[in-house]
Amino acid sequence: MVDRITSENDFLVLVDRCFDLTTPHQLSLRGDDCAELAMPEAICLSSDLFLEDVHFRTAYFSFYEIGHKALAVNLSDLAAAGAVPLGFNMNLILPAPTPRSAVEQLLRGMSELAAAHNLPLTGGDLSQGQKLGLCISIWGKQAGRKFLRRGGCRPGDTLFIAADSRPLPLGLARAGLYSLESLGRGNALSLAPDACKRHLLPNPLIRAGIAIAKLAPETALMDLSDGLARDLPRLLGYNHAGLSLNKRTHSPEHAPAVSLGAEIALTDCALHPELLAWCRRSGLNPVEQAVLGGEDYLLLGSTDKPELLKTIEAEADGFYCLVIGKVNDSGMIMVNGNEFSQTGFDHFSG
Amino acid sequence: MVDRITSENDFLVLVDRCFDLTTPHQLSLRGDDCAELAMPEAICLSSDLFLEDVHFRTAYFSFYEIGHKALAVNLSDLAAAGAVPLGFNMNLILPAPTPRSAVEQLLRGMSELAAAHNLPLTGGDLSQGQKLGLCISIWGKQAGRKFLRRGGCRPGDTLFIAADSRPLPLGLARAGLYSLESLGRGNALSLAPDACKRHLLPNPLIRAGIAIAKLAPETALMDLSDGLARDLPRLLGYNHAGLSLNKRTHSPEHAPAVSLGAEIALTDCALHPELLAWCRRSGLNPVEQAVLGGEDYLLLGSTDKPELLKTIEAEADGFYCLVIGKVNDSGMIMVNGNEFSQTGFDHFSG
């Protein structure tokens, strides 16, 4: 048998093999113009593109990992909202020479992650294209009495990161990416297996988001997709062009009364050994690389009730809330006493 | 000023200029990880890819038309479900050299169609890529007491097409596509303006779908995206590989009790003059080309209450329900007494 997709129907056979056809959320079966879905009063919804040579490379990603990560980065957006995932649509752009077995591996990587979250595939689209690409839309319901959002931080609030392992894996996916790019999959996996896994198979922190939404619904929360240095200003209510988000959204209740800043404290020994080893080999500063980060898919929160963090940790096994600093009114991000911008320490003193 | 997108924020400025920030459907403003949306008890949801050199060519599409059509083909899926559109997410893949003014035209084409349907843009994603591409997810609520679907047809049912103009524009978008491909935009638009407009700026039949859902909720309905020859077997409950849809979906209530077929009657004089002229120039049979069609974005329905079609037409100005034939138990599609397959007349007798 030739290892290729012979028709759209052939593709649908693979989809049906990997994803259940019926779930309580779906009022109809896949295969019509639209999916019919039962809905709660309010949902949160997110869409993300995951494209070859922009977000991943087939040189060091397996197809299983591509399928997993495409869904994982979308689930991470729901985790940031403190939401319980309800369903997703998958749109797949497939180059003509893609082997059928590779497509099956991609669907397998996606369906195993979906099954771990009881998440039905409700529909989507398939098209040929020059490069592999995925576009996923995902939605969920409130775990607590509201969805969590960015903004609303005040001076004195405690900044924390929810993570699924210790030591703090901040910057670890960055170390994985650079190792994979420079060394190739085999060598990078031997030298830095945890770092590579962070980049290839991120673990969306759904349970952490749900616990925070239930126990501390006033927390400002977002997921770290672009690195702490770029995402922290967004949590504080500033977008990456330096404009106040409230100017963009006309939302006076979220307008910071003062020019917010933050003081972050991080030591090398709080960071993952593989990040430290990569920085040693490359002549880089570990704290700077951890703060620059990128694709961490940890949760970054701000709360005025830091005493709740222990309760939140106890709610769900397997994740940790690590305090990294405090919000202040300085209008600057300081890391270990030095000013930090989106490109690193501005006055870097070693 | 250089005519290019300088940052993600620059793109968001264009988006905000074209699409309203606040609508009743949205519980939060754009700009967070997820959109928060108010929802009815049931929605229908659809996603479609719209990709350069697969679904459109920049050689003869303006950017305004690309933005319009990307949304229109998704709206057509909601029309087929008899749904009232509620909102959509847009994911855009943008080649680096795309001029800023072109992006603005694309957004303008999309936002004008969205505004015509009171449809808010709730979120999405932006990424670089080699070729221009869009992925839209769209959802809507019931206009009547249920959503319309394919299947459930019985011998004796009347087959009709809901269209927005007379004569029946079936196959007209096909004539437009082939004219644009062979003659280029300027010549094709001079020679066959209606046909080109059908391909470049399709009009989704939302009001027709809503009227059918309200007045004839037992109608089987779908939109004609792949042409009558490929879509009619799907309406009857057979997918394009010839497998019974109910085998795929395990839905016994929709299983045809007999092997359904259809008898279609179409004459040249029922078809658009530009289709007739194109067929004359190209030595093609107009009825065959109309049935092969493709990207018609008309609605194909089957009902056992054909007397309702006049009432439906009266409900909303500007569209027509044209009877094209009857469902039977022959297991074959016959057009004017000749067997018709997905490639045209099997025994074509001129």
Interface residues (C-beta under 8 A of the other chain):
Chain A: S7 E8 N9 D10 L12 D16 L21 T22 L27 S28 L29 R30 G31 D32 D33 C34 A35 E36 L37 A38 M39 P40 E41 A42 I43 C44 L45 S46 S47 D48 L49 L51 V54 H55 D77 L78 A80 A81 A83 N89 M90 N91 I93 T122 G123 G124 D125 L126 S127 Q128 G129 Q130 K131 G133 C135 S137 G140 F147 R149 R150 M222 D223 N239 H240 A241 L243 L245 R248 T249 H250 S251
Chain B: S7 E8 N9 D10 L12 D16 L21 T22 L27 S28 L29 R30 G31 D32 D33 C34 A35 E36 L37 A38 M39 P40 E41 A42 I43 C44 L45 S46 S47 D48 L49 L51 V54 H55 D77 L78 A80 A81 A83 N89 M90 N91 I93 T122 G123 G124 D125 L126 S127 Q128 G129 Q130 K131 G133 C135 S137 G140 F147 R149 R150 M222 D223 N239 H240 A241 L243 L245 R248 T249 H250 S251
